[in-house]
Amino acid sequence: MDRLKGKIAMVVGAGSIGPGWGNGKATAVTFAREGAAVFCVDRNAAAAEETAGIITGEGGKAAAFTADVSRAADVEAMVAACLKTYGRIDVLDNNVGIAEMGSVVEVSEAEWDRVFAVNLKSAYLAMKHVIPVMQKQGGGSIINISSIASIRHLGISYVTYATTKAAMNQMTRTSAVQFARDHVRVNAILPGLMKTPMVAHSAGLAASYSAGDVEAMWRARDAQVPMGHMGDAWDVANAALFLASDESKYVTGIELVVDGGVTLKVS
Ligand SMILES: NC(=O)c1ccc[n+]([C@@H]2O[C@H](COP(=O)([O-])OP(=O)(O)OC[C@H]3O[C@@H](n4cnc5c(N)ncnc54)[C@H](O)[C@@H]3O)[C@@H](O)[C@H]2O)c1
């Protein structure tokens, strides 16, 4: 308890795309259980409010905010609203991400631009507006939710997903160096095969694994992992908790792989 006591944490993509626990929702709740006040942002107002409601229902502190963070005006409004509500931002968790299927040959130009806006531009915009706040405060911790798809071909055809996440890794590293003197730490988490609503609901993902059968997809994903099973949203949340807390005060620019060993394998 109290590993984030007194901190203000902004979780972007704090809702879940379907019933159950997504990475952002579990992260927001974990941060609050450790003492942070959590500013829960999502494009889906009901999803942001659900997460904030879980936190306040447990006696924690949270506020919900609706924004499409692929849009600069929404991100500026989000940062202003958090400062108005809580006065500072100690932790920024950039969790928004979508997986759309297709190779470079198949993806349309419009789809390419859309996934880059949602997965990558969103994190750039949030960092652009939050880092100056953290510099003035004397520091902060930024956590970018990437994926092992940024460093491996997972056998799934989703070039926009893999490419945006790879770019996010390098944005993390270069920003970590550039803002280290300001005590602004920037790290990435690379989740592996997690059992979350996002995976169940991403169009074409179950089709890639198992002709659309979600239960068969879960079995196939379990079988790929050296530990014998997928991870869950709490595994990502606990990694984020470490990076958000002062326990990681000398850690910046890393890619924290949370994958049960799957990237260690050849196949
Ligand atoms: N589940 C996995 O196996 C896995 C593996 C690797 C990485 N990841 C990463 O984890 C992150 C998502 O995890 P999750 O389980 O919380 O997903 P999720 O889809 O359940 O939740 C993400 C939330 O982001 C919101 N969102 C989407 N676009 C938005 C936008 N433009 N503006 C504001 N909000 C927006 C959605 O409404 C949703 O509530 C993604 O970055 C994803 O790439 C997941």
The ligand as a MOL file (V3000), in Angstrom:
LIG
                    3D

  0  0  0     0  0            999 V3000
M  V30 BEGIN CTAB
M  V30 COUNTS 44 48 0 0 0
M  V30 BEGIN ATOM
M  V30 1 N -3.9110 -7.2460 -24.6830 0
M  V30 2 C -2.7600 -7.5770 -25.2090 0
M  V30 3 O -2.4810 -8.7570 -25.4870 0
M  V30 4 C -1.7430 -6.5040 -25.4590 0
M  V30 5 C -0.4670 -6.9010 -25.8210 0
M  V30 6 C 0.4910 -5.9360 -26.0640 0
M  V30 7 C 0.1770 -4.6110 -25.9150 0
M  V30 8 N -1.0810 -4.2290 -25.5770 0 CHG=1
M  V30 9 C -1.3600 -2.7920 -25.4820 0
M  V30 10 O -2.1160 -2.4830 -24.3270 0
M  V30 11 C -2.8900 -1.3060 -24.6180 0
M  V30 12 C -4.3730 -1.5250 -24.4560 0
M  V30 13 O -4.6860 -2.2760 -23.4430 0
M  V30 14 P -6.1780 -2.3780 -22.9040 0
M  V30 15 O -6.3040 -3.8030 -22.5200 0
M  V30 16 O -6.3980 -1.3240 -21.8930 0 CHG=-1
M  V30 17 O -7.1120 -2.0810 -24.2010 0
M  V30 18 P -8.6140 -1.6330 -24.3220 0
M  V30 19 O -8.8620 -1.5020 -25.7970 0
M  V30 20 O -9.5160 -2.4980 -23.5080 0
M  V30 21 O -8.6360 -0.1780 -23.6340 0
M  V30 22 C -8.0770 0.9160 -24.2230 0
M  V30 23 C -9.0020 2.0790 -24.0890 0
M  V30 24 O -8.5140 3.1020 -24.9440 0
M  V30 25 C -9.6120 3.8030 -25.4510 0
M  V30 26 N -9.2500 4.5050 -26.6820 0
M  V30 27 C -9.0360 3.9820 -27.9140 0
M  V30 28 N -8.7430 4.9590 -28.7750 0
M  V30 29 C -8.7720 6.1170 -28.0720 0
M  V30 30 C -8.5460 7.4640 -28.3980 0
M  V30 31 N -8.2510 7.8400 -29.6570 0
M  V30 32 N -8.6390 8.4010 -27.4320 0
M  V30 33 C -8.9450 8.0500 -26.1480 0
M  V30 34 N -9.1840 6.7790 -25.7790 0
M  V30 35 C -9.0830 5.8350 -26.7390 0
M  V30 36 C -10.6910 2.7610 -25.6950 0
M  V30 37 O -11.9820 3.3450 -25.6770 0
M  V30 38 C -10.4590 1.8010 -24.5440 0
M  V30 39 O -11.3440 2.0170 -23.4630 0
M  V30 40 C -2.6640 -0.9370 -26.0500 0
M  V30 41 O -1.7070 0.0630 -26.1780 0
M  V30 42 C -2.1960 -2.2590 -26.6250 0
M  V30 43 O -1.4960 -2.0930 -27.8100 0
M  V30 44 C -2.0550 -5.1500 -25.3450 0
M  V30 END ATOM
M  V30 BEGIN BOND
M  V30 1 1 1 2
M  V30 2 2 2 3
M  V30 3 1 2 4
M  V30 4 1 4 5
M  V30 5 2 4 44
M  V30 6 2 5 6
M  V30 7 1 6 7
M  V30 8 2 7 8
M  V30 9 1 8 9
M  V30 10 1 8 44
M  V30 11 1 9 10
M  V30 12 1 9 42
M  V30 13 1 10 11
M  V30 14 1 11 12
M  V30 15 1 11 40
M  V30 16 1 12 13
M  V30 17 1 13 14
M  V30 18 2 14 15
M  V30 19 1 14 16
M  V30 20 1 14 17
M  V30 21 1 17 18
M  V30 22 2 18 19
M  V30 23 1 18 20
M  V30 24 1 18 21
M  V30 25 1 21 22
M  V30 26 1 22 23
M  V30 27 1 23 24
M  V30 28 1 23 38
M  V30 29 1 24 25
M  V30 30 1 25 26
M  V30 31 1 25 36
M  V30 32 1 26 27
M  V30 33 1 26 35
M  V30 34 2 27 28
M  V30 35 1 28 29
M  V30 36 1 29 30
M  V30 37 2 29 35
M  V30 38 1 30 31
M  V30 39 2 30 32
M  V30 40 1 32 33
M  V30 41 2 33 34
M  V30 42 1 34 35
M  V30 43 1 36 37
M  V30 44 1 36 38
M  V30 45 1 38 39
M  V30 46 1 40 41
M  V30 47 1 40 42
M  V30 48 1 42 43
M  V30 END BOND
M  V30 END CTAB
M  END
